[in-house]
Amino acid sequence: MKERIAFVAYYQKQNIYSFNALIGAIETDDNLKDISIYYVRGKQNLFKELLKIKKKHQNVVLGISFFTTQLWEINNLVKELRKNFLHEIIIIAGGPHPTGEPLRTLKMGFDIVVIGEGEETICELLKTIKHNGDFKEIKGIAYLNGNNEYKYTGKRTLVNLDIYPPFPIKNTQFGAIEITRGCPYVCYYCQTPYILGTQPRHRSVECICKYIEFMKREKLTDIRFISPNAFSYGSKDGKTLNIAKIEDLLSNVRKIIGNTGKLFFGSFPSEVRPEHVTKETLDLVLRYANNDNIIIGAQSGSQRILDLCHRDHSIEDVINAVEISINAGLKVNVDFIFGLPNESDEDIKLTIKMMDYLTKKGAKIHTHAFIPLPQTPFAQKKVQPISKKLKDVVNELNSRGLAFGEWKKQEQLAMKISKYFKQTREA
């Protein structure tokens, strides 16, 4: 006899943290205890595994989360899935791109798009599918009805992070622990505040430590955190530092993992804002954490461009953050985005001057190209090629080991995405 339902996560490098949170949530629902969970990596494996899974289950739900940069890869994948499986499996999309462009995502061949946070939505969807119910009243989704008309069921209440685990315990997959969602700064190129809100929500120290205790029992004591800005932890508004709460977190984690464990804070996968780099925050990093580097978001050397991007910090904040960090003995990686909208030759000169100054101080430049993203104020901005002068400078910094990053690949993707958005507007 076939089992009732399976949930298959298309588990790729870019989306492991998203699926860890979703599957962790599924495990908390008593009505989904009998669900079978599968993690599948790679396109070829996906087709092979789906054939096997389909034979064992009455309902197969495939979850695919993706970024705008993965748009064409996923579009081709869904076309092949429909060709091979028709509508024998239910394909659900989620993540940044589907949230920002639900209608066009549905037209790619998806059955349902989960918009925004997915923990509560995915649980409701799976329970409804399991009992052959009608999913059309579930909040937080979009679909095409029988007349091929777009329907959106409305926004959900934002999730309380303490209710759900950061990763699955039964269907175990470990990873970085998300400690904060939401960002108050609303930078015009960034999707985060549009998907997760502008009011920071923090996972409590008690909740975080509960899962670190579990990791320790599994002999996993390299701890990393996910946050839009690590130094905002515990802050009510995300802008005012809460030093006591940061120390509460770090000191308790250190107690659990001991001196042999490794704790990373303010480095990959979470950067920090420059104005939050202070003697107090760096003292906490040096006292409790193991990272020898810190990632600071600068984005431009032009104050005019920073203001146009709604960054809400100054050039002086960046310089001060780099100098304080280097003086504290930390290596510094500074994020820059090239080709931001409305950049003039003067703005580019200021960015080059800034990078020169920071590298002479001892920093490294983490290079990015501007990519237009759906839902953001810069989504429809025309992408301009990065200037030859800036490219020459960055290539020279690369050759000296003073810059790194995938700006070349991102520039090509940005052009392609910009053209896609133009076609969308004209369609």
C-alpha positions in Angstrom: 0.0 0.0 0.0 1.3 3.4 -0.9 2.2 5.9 1.8 0.0 9.0 1.8 2.4 11.9 1.1 6.0 12.8 0.5 7.7 16.1 0.5 10.8 16.4 -1.7 13.2 19.3 -1.2 15.3 20.2 -4.3 18.3 20.7 -1.9 20.8 22.9 -3.6 23.7 24.9 -2.2 21.9 28.2 -2.7 18.8 27.2 -0.7 19.8 24.8 2.1 19.1 27.3 4.9 15.6 27.9 3.5 14.8 24.2 3.4 16.3 23.6 6.8 13.9 26.0 8.3 10.9 24.7 6.4 11.5 21.0 7.2 12.2 21.9 10.8 8.8 23.5 10.9 7.1 20.4 9.3 8.6 18.3 12.0 6.9 20.4 14.7 3.4 19.6 13.3 1.9 16.5 14.9 -0.5 16.1 11.9 2.5 15.7 9.6 4.3 13.0 11.6 3.7 10.4 8.9 5.1 12.6 6.0 8.2 11.2 4.2 10.9 13.8 3.7 13.5 13.5 0.9 16.5 15.7 0.2 17.6 15.6 -3.4 20.7 17.2 -4.9 21.3 17.7 -8.6 19.0 17.7 -11.6 19.8 14.1 -12.7 19.3 12.7 -9.3 16.0 14.6 -9.0 14.4 12.8 -11.9 15.6 9.4 -10.8 14.5 9.9 -7.2 11.1 11.2 -8.2 10.3 8.1 -10.2 11.1 6.0 -7.1 9.2 8.2 -4.7 6.2 8.4 -6.9 5.8 4.6 -6.8 5.8 4.6 -3.0 3.5 7.6 -2.3 0.0 8.7 -3.2 0.9 12.4 -3.3 4.4 13.8 -4.1 5.0 17.4 -3.4 8.2 18.9 -4.8 9.5 22.1 -3.2 11.9 24.4 -5.3 13.3 27.5 -3.8 15.3 29.9 -6.0 16.9 33.3 -6.5 16.5 35.5 -9.6 20.0 34.5 -10.6 18.8 30.9 -10.9 15.7 31.8 -13.0 16.7 30.2 -16.4 18.1 27.1 -14.8 14.9 26.6 -12.8 12.6 27.5 -15.8 14.3 24.7 -17.8 14.0 22.3 -14.9 10.3 22.8 -14.4 9.6 22.4 -18.2 11.4 19.0 -18.1 9.5 18.0 -14.9 6.2 18.8 -16.6 7.2 16.9 -19.7 8.3 13.8 -17.7 5.6 13.8 -14.9 2.8 16.0 -16.3 0.7 16.8 -13.2 1.4 13.6 -11.3 3.5 15.6 -8.8 2.6 19.0 -7.2 5.4 21.5 -7.7 5.6 24.4 -5.2 7.9 27.4 -5.6 9.2 29.6 -2.8 12.1 31.9 -2.0 13.2 35.3 -3.1 12.3 35.2 -6.8 8.9 33.5 -6.6 8.0 35.9 -3.8 8.9 38.9 -5.9 7.4 37.6 -9.2 4.7 35.1 -8.3 2.7 35.4 -11.5 5.5 34.7 -13.9 6.7 31.9 -11.6 3.4 30.2 -11.9 3.5 30.6 -15.7 6.8 28.7 -15.6 4.7 25.6 -14.7 4.5 25.7 -10.9 1.2 24.7 -9.2 1.6 27.0 -6.2 3.9 29.8 -5.1 4.5 30.4 -1.4 5.0 34.1 -0.9 7.2 35.3 1.9 8.0 33.2 4.9 7.1 29.6 4.5 7.1 27.8 7.8 3.3 28.1 8.5 2.3 28.0 4.9 4.1 24.8 4.0 2.6 23.0 7.0 -0.9 24.1 6.1 -0.4 23.1 2.4 0.9 19.7 3.2 -1.9 18.9 5.6 -4.5 20.1 3.0 -2.9 18.0 0.2 -2.6 15.0 2.5 -6.4 15.1 3.2 -7.3 16.0 -0.4 -8.6 19.4 0.7 -8.9 22.7 -1.0 -5.7 24.8 -0.6 -7.2 27.9 -2.1 -8.1 29.5 1.2 -4.6 29.0 2.7 -3.0 32.4 3.4 0.4 33.3 1.9 0.1 31.5 -1.5 -0.6 32.4 -5.1 -2.0 30.1 -7.8 -3.8 30.1 -11.2 -7.4 29.1 -11.1 -9.4 27.0 -13.6 -9.7 30.1 -15.9 -5.9 30.7 -15.7 -6.5 33.8 -13.6 -4.0 34.8 -11.0 -5.1 34.5 -7.3 -3.3 35.6 -4.2 -4.7 34.6 -0.8 -3.3 37.4 1.2 -0.3 38.0 3.5 0.4 35.9 6.6 1.4 37.2 10.0 5.2 37.2 10.4 6.7 34.1 12.1 7.8 34.0 15.7 11.3 32.4 15.3 11.2 30.7 18.7 8.2 28.5 17.7 10.3 26.7 15.0 13.7 25.1 15.0 16.4 26.5 12.7 17.0 23.1 11.2 15.4 19.6 11.1 16.1 17.3 14.1 14.4 14.1 12.8 15.3 14.4 9.2 18.6 15.8 10.3 20.4 18.6 8.4 22.6 20.9 10.3 23.8 24.4 9.2 24.0 28.0 10.3 21.4 29.2 12.8 19.2 32.1 11.8 19.2 34.5 14.8 17.4 37.5 13.2 14.9 38.2 10.5 13.9 41.5 9.1 15.9 44.7 8.3 14.9 48.3 9.0 17.2 49.9 6.5 15.3 49.1 3.2 18.3 49.4 0.9 16.9 49.9 -2.6 18.8 47.0 -4.2 18.0 44.4 -1.5 14.9 42.1 -1.2 15.3 41.3 2.5 13.0 43.9 4.0 10.4 43.3 1.3 10.2 39.6 2.0 10.9 39.5 5.8 9.7 42.9 7.0 11.4 45.9 8.4 10.9 45.1 12.1 13.7 42.8 13.4 12.6 39.6 15.0 15.3 37.7 17.0 15.4 34.1 18.0 15.9 34.1 21.8 19.2 33.2 23.4 17.4 30.3 25.2 16.1 28.9 21.9 19.4 29.3 20.1 21.3 27.6 22.9 18.7 24.7 22.9 19.7 23.8 19.3 23.4 24.4 19.9 23.2 21.9 22.8 21.7 19.4 20.3 24.5 20.1 17.8 27.1 19.6 20.6 25.6 16.2 21.4 26.2 15.3 17.7 29.8 16.5 18.1 29.2 19.6 15.9 30.6 22.6 17.5 31.5 25.0 14.6 28.7 27.6 15.1 27.7 30.2 12.5 24.7 32.5 12.4 22.4 33.9 9.8 21.4 37.6 10.2 21.0 40.6 7.9 23.4 42.4 10.3 25.0 40.3 13.0 25.6 43.3 15.4 21.9 44.1 15.3 21.1 41.0 17.4 18.7 41.8 20.3 18.1 45.3 19.1 14.4 46.4 19.2 14.7 48.6 16.1 17.7 47.0 14.4 19.6 50.2 14.5 20.4 50.8 18.1 23.1 48.4 19.5 22.1 46.0 22.3 25.6 45.1 23.6 24.3 43.3 26.6 22.1 41.0 24.5 24.9 40.2 22.0 27.2 39.3 24.9 24.4 37.2 26.4 24.2 35.2 23.2 28.0 34.8 22.6 28.9 34.0 26.2 26.2 31.4 26.5 27.1 29.8 23.2 30.8 29.7 24.3 29.8 28.0 27.6 28.1 25.2 25.6 30.8 24.6 23.0 33.7 25.1 25.3 37.2 26.3 24.3 37.6 23.6 21.6 34.4 24.7 19.8 34.4 27.4 17.1 32.1 30.3 17.1 31.9 32.8 14.2 30.2 36.2 14.5 30.3 39.0 12.0 31.9 36.8 9.3 30.4 34.5 6.7 27.5 34.0 6.2 26.5 37.3 7.9 28.1 40.7 7.4 27.8 43.8 9.7 26.9 47.4 9.0 29.8 49.8 9.3 28.2 52.1 11.9 27.8 49.1 14.2 31.5 48.4 14.2 32.6 49.8 17.5 35.2 49.1 20.2 32.4 47.4 22.2 31.2 45.1 19.4 34.7 44.1 18.3 35.7 43.4 21.9 32.9 40.9 22.1 34.1 39.2 18.8 37.6 39.1 20.1 36.6 37.7 23.5 34.1 35.0 22.4 34.4 34.3 18.7 37.0 32.5 16.6 36.8 34.4 13.3 40.0 36.2 12.3 38.0 38.4 9.9 34.9 40.6 9.7 32.8 41.5 6.7 31.7 45.1 6.5 29.1 46.3 4.0 30.2 49.5 2.3 28.8 49.1 -1.2 30.1 52.4 -2.7 32.8 55.1 -2.1 30.3 57.8 -3.1 28.1 59.4 -0.4 25.7 60.4 -3.1 25.2 56.8 -4.3 24.9 55.6 -0.7 22.1 58.1 -0.1 20.4 57.1 -3.4 20.5 53.5 -2.3 19.0 54.4 1.1 22.0 52.9 2.9 21.7 55.3 5.9 25.4 55.3 6.7 28.3 57.6 5.8 31.6 57.1 4.0 33.2 58.1 7.3 31.4 55.2 9.0 33.0 52.8 6.6 36.5 54.2 7.1 36.1 54.2 10.8 34.8 50.6 10.9 37.8 49.4 8.8 40.4 51.3 10.9 38.9 50.1 14.2 38.8 46.5 13.0 42.3 46.5 11.7 43.6 48.1 14.9 41.8 45.4 16.8 43.8 42.8 14.9 41.0 41.5 12.7 41.3 41.0 8.9 38.7 43.1 7.1 36.7 42.2 3.9 34.7 45.2 2.6 31.7 44.6 0.3 31.4 46.9 -2.7 28.7 46.8 -5.4 29.7 48.0 -8.9 27.4 49.5 -11.4 24.8 50.7 -9.0 22.0 52.8 -10.6 22.7 56.4 -11.4 26.5 56.1 -10.9 28.4 58.9 -12.6 32.1 59.0 -13.6 32.7 61.0 -10.4 31.0 58.4 -8.3 33.2 55.7 -9.9 36.3 57.8 -9.2 35.3 58.1 -5.5 34.8 54.3 -5.3 38.2 53.7 -6.8 39.7 56.2 -4.4 38.0 54.5 -1.4 39.1 51.0 -2.4 42.7 52.3 -2.8 42.6 53.9 0.7 41.0 50.8 2.4 43.4 48.3 0.8 46.4 50.4 1.8 45.0 50.3 5.3 45.1 46.5 5.1 41.5 45.6 4.0 40.4 43.3 1.1 37.6 44.2 -1.3 34.8 41.7 -1.8 33.5 42.6 -5.2 29.9 42.4 -6.5 28.0 43.6 -9.5 24.6 45.3 -9.1 21.8 42.8 -9.9 18.2 44.1 -10.2 15.9 42.1 -8.0 12.1 41.9 -8.1 10.0 43.8 -5.6 12.9 46.3 -4.9 12.9 50.0 -5.9 15.9 49.3 -8.2 14.2 46.3 -9.9 13.4 48.3 -13.1 16.6 50.3 -13.2 18.7 49.8 -16.3 21.9 47.9 -15.8 24.9 49.7 -17.2 28.2 47.9 -18.0 30.8 48.4 -15.4 33.3 51.0 -16.5 36.6 49.9 -18.1 38.5 52.0 -15.6 36.9 50.3 -12.6 37.4 46.9 -14.2 41.1 47.6 -14.7 41.5 48.7 -11.1 39.6 45.7 -9.7 41.6 43.3 -11.9 44.8 44.9 -10.6 43.6 44.5 -7.0 42.8 40.9 -7.8 46.3 40.2 -9.1 47.7 41.5 -5.8 45.4 39.4 -3.7 43.5 42.5 -2.5 40.1 41.8 -4.0 38.0 38.7 -4.6 34.5 37.9 -5.7 32.3 37.0 -8.7 31.5 40.4 -10.1 32.3 39.3 -13.7 29.7 36.5 -13.6 27.2 38.7 -11.8 27.6 41.5 -14.4 26.6 39.1 -17.1 23.7 37.8 -15.1 22.6 41.4 -14.3 22.4 42.2 -18.0 20.3 39.1 -18.7 18.0 39.8 -15.7 17.6 43.5 -16.7 16.5 42.4 -20.2 14.1 39.9 -18.7 12.5 42.7 -16.6 12.2 44.9 -19.6 10.4 42.1 -21.5 8.1 41.7 -18.5 7.2 45.4 -18.6 6.5 45.3 -22.3 4.5 42.1 -22.2 
